[in-house]
């Protein structure tokens, strides 16, 4: 690399959120945002794991879905093959911060207005 190590990061806000779900392969609850430390996305195989911690278990699926008040929904899929950390701050407007170690970044936004769209 000409410029040395690089990182990729971005922020996404989900307005009027009732629940944010996703980031599969973690031994935590379905609803995201109850931890002060970020969720770790990393492909690995864990034999004995702790329950209710945001550490990755097997694969990394960087996809979240926001269910909004009034029945709306939206989502985000962030494809990148490197290690990532996702911080979730749940509230009326759910804030997410995504940081990827390196590599290309492909973002796919699912704008709804419902879960079937």
Buried (B, 14 or more C-beta within 10 A) or exposed (E): EEEEEEEBEEEBEBEBBBBBBBBBBBBBEEBBBEBEEBBBBBEEEEEEEEEEBBBBBBEBBBBBBBBBEEEBBBBBBBEBEBBBBBBBBBEEEBBBBBBBBBBEBEEEEBEBEEEEE
